[in-house]
Amino acid sequence: MAGTQDTRLVGITGGIGAGKSVVSRILRLKGYQVYDCDSRAKELMSGSEELIAALRERFGESCVLEDGSLDSRLISAKVFSVEEERIWLNSLVHAAVRNDLYTWRKSGKGALCFVESAIIATSGLDRMCDSIWLVESPEQLRIRRALGRGGITEKDLMQRIRAQQSEFGMLPPDKTKRISNSGDSSLIEQIDILLEVESKNIK
């Protein structure tokens, strides 16, 4: 699915606190379209009749509230303790996001567009991308950034950081380009250099 004639798709990924969202913001300011997988997955979970029907069939009527929306707490409780259910739900959502991204990319996003996801390899999005930018930062800097945003304990943060290591090890080396985000002014310069490289590869 990569390498479509009308657009080049670049994945943006990185661990928690690395700065992938910062890179996405810079790209948007430069006029590029960026597909945010986290936001779209939530929208699809709440608005896709197909997804809601699949969840209702799997978990029963109790997972759908009176207003037709999903009971996210109940679903989280069901998948948290049963790995088989978690794998099933992830597979369902990942497939929906891939299909949605395919449609989005075909809807006139310019010659070069981007997709942001922390799990590009696990979700299968790496196969759709022509190139992948891996945003990296020193671990202590990532910890400070993530804890500064709040909403997570240091213990949970460290568990997530460790769990993400295998994800980035699965990225295809021939497609992956690295961005160092240490908080200095070189970030924009690195992005500009990579944009020039990507532009030369547009067919």
C-alpha positions in Angstrom: 0.0 0.0 0.0 3.1 2.2 0.3 4.3 4.3 -2.6 1.1 5.5 -4.1 1.5 7.6 -7.2 -0.2 10.7 -5.9 1.2 11.1 -2.4 4.1 10.1 -0.2 3.3 9.0 3.3 5.8 9.4 6.1 5.3 7.9 9.6 6.2 9.9 12.7 6.9 7.7 15.8 8.8 7.7 19.0 8.5 6.8 22.7 6.5 8.8 25.3 8.2 12.1 25.9 10.4 11.9 22.9 8.7 14.7 21.0 6.8 13.2 18.1 3.9 15.5 18.7 6.2 18.5 18.6 7.5 17.3 15.2 3.9 17.0 14.0 3.1 20.5 15.2 6.0 21.9 13.3 5.0 20.1 10.2 1.4 21.5 10.5 2.8 25.0 10.9 4.7 24.4 7.6 1.4 23.5 5.9 1.6 19.7 5.9 -1.3 17.4 6.7 -0.7 15.0 9.7 -3.0 12.1 10.5 -3.2 11.7 14.3 -3.8 8.0 15.0 -4.7 8.4 18.7 -7.3 11.0 18.0 -8.8 9.2 15.0 -8.9 5.9 16.9 -11.0 7.5 19.6 -13.3 9.1 17.0 -13.7 5.8 15.2 -14.4 4.0 18.5 -17.2 6.4 19.3 -18.6 7.0 15.8 -18.1 3.9 13.7 -21.3 1.8 13.5 -19.3 -1.1 12.3 -16.9 -1.0 15.3 -19.7 -0.5 17.8 -21.6 -3.5 16.3 -18.5 -5.7 16.6 -18.0 -4.6 20.2 -21.6 -5.2 21.0 -21.4 -8.7 19.6 -18.2 -9.5 21.5 -19.0 -8.0 24.9 -22.8 -7.8 24.9 -25.3 -5.0 25.0 -24.0 -3.7 28.3 -20.9 -2.2 26.5 -23.2 0.3 24.7 -24.7 3.2 26.7 -28.3 4.5 26.3 -27.1 7.3 24.0 -25.5 4.8 21.7 -21.9 5.5 22.7 -19.5 2.9 24.1 -19.0 2.4 27.8 -15.2 2.8 27.7 -14.8 1.9 31.4 -16.5 -1.4 31.0 -14.6 -2.3 27.8 -11.3 -1.3 29.4 -12.1 -3.6 32.4 -12.9 -6.5 30.1 -9.7 -6.2 28.0 -7.4 -5.3 30.9 -7.5 -8.7 32.6 -7.9 -10.9 29.5 -5.0 -10.8 27.0 -7.1 -12.5 24.3 -9.7 -9.8 24.5 -7.0 -7.1 24.4 -5.4 -8.6 21.3 -8.8 -8.9 19.6 -9.7 -5.2 20.4 -6.3 -4.0 19.2 -6.6 -5.9 16.0 -10.1 -4.5 15.4 -9.1 -0.9 16.0 -5.8 -1.1 14.1 -7.6 -2.4 11.0 -10.2 0.4 11.3 -7.4 3.0 11.5 -5.5 1.5 8.6 -8.6 1.7 6.4 -9.4 5.2 7.6 -5.8 6.4 6.9 -6.0 4.9 3.4 -9.1 6.9 2.7 -7.6 10.0 4.2 -4.5 9.8 2.2 -6.5 9.4 -1.0 -8.6 12.5 -0.3 -6.1 15.1 -1.7 -3.5 15.7 1.1 -0.8 16.9 -1.2 2.3 15.2 -2.6 3.7 14.6 1.0 1.7 13.9 4.1 2.3 12.3 7.5 0.9 9.9 10.1 1.7 10.1 13.8 1.6 6.9 15.9 3.6 5.5 18.8 2.9 2.0 17.5 3.5 2.2 13.7 5.1 -1.3 13.6 2.6 -3.1 15.9 -0.4 -1.6 14.1 0.8 -2.5 10.7 1.1 1.1 9.6 4.8 0.7 8.7 3.7 -1.3 5.6 1.7 1.8 4.4 4.5 4.3 5.0 7.1 5.1 2.3 9.4 6.4 5.1 9.4 6.6 8.9 10.8 9.3 11.2 11.8 8.0 14.6 12.0 10.8 17.1 14.5 10.1 19.9 15.5 11.9 23.2 17.7 11.0 26.2 15.7 8.9 28.6 16.0 11.4 31.5 14.7 14.2 29.4 11.8 12.0 28.3 11.0 11.2 31.9 11.0 14.9 32.9 8.8 15.9 30.0 6.2 13.1 30.6 6.0 13.6 34.3 5.7 17.3 33.8 2.6 16.8 31.7 1.0 14.8 34.6 -1.5 12.0 34.4 1.1 9.2 34.9 3.2 7.9 37.8 6.9 7.4 37.5 6.5 3.7 37.9 3.9 3.4 35.1 6.0 5.7 32.9 9.1 3.5 33.3 7.0 0.4 32.5 5.8 2.1 29.3 9.2 3.2 28.3 10.6 -0.4 28.7 7.6 -1.9 26.8 8.1 0.5 23.9 11.7 -0.6 23.2 10.6 -3.7 21.3 8.2 -1.6 19.2 11.0 0.5 17.7 13.2 -2.5 17.2 10.6 -3.8 14.7 10.7 -0.7 12.5 12.1 -1.5 9.0 15.7 -0.2 9.0 15.6 0.6 5.3 12.7 3.0 5.8 13.6 4.5 9.2 15.3 7.9 9.6 16.2 9.2 13.1 15.5 12.6 14.6 17.4 13.7 17.8 15.2 15.9 20.0 17.3 17.0 22.8 15.5 20.3 23.2 17.9 22.5 21.2 17.3 24.5 18.1 18.6 21.8 15.8 15.2 20.0 15.7 13.7 22.3 13.0 16.9 22.1 11.0 16.7 18.3 11.1 13.1 18.4 10.0 14.0 20.7 7.1 16.7 18.4 5.9 14.4 15.3 6.0 11.7 17.2 4.2 14.1 18.0 1.4 15.1 14.2 1.2 11.4 13.2 1.2 10.5 15.8 -1.5 13.2 14.3 -3.8 11.6 10.9 -3.4 8.1 12.0 -4.5 7.2 10.3 -7.7 
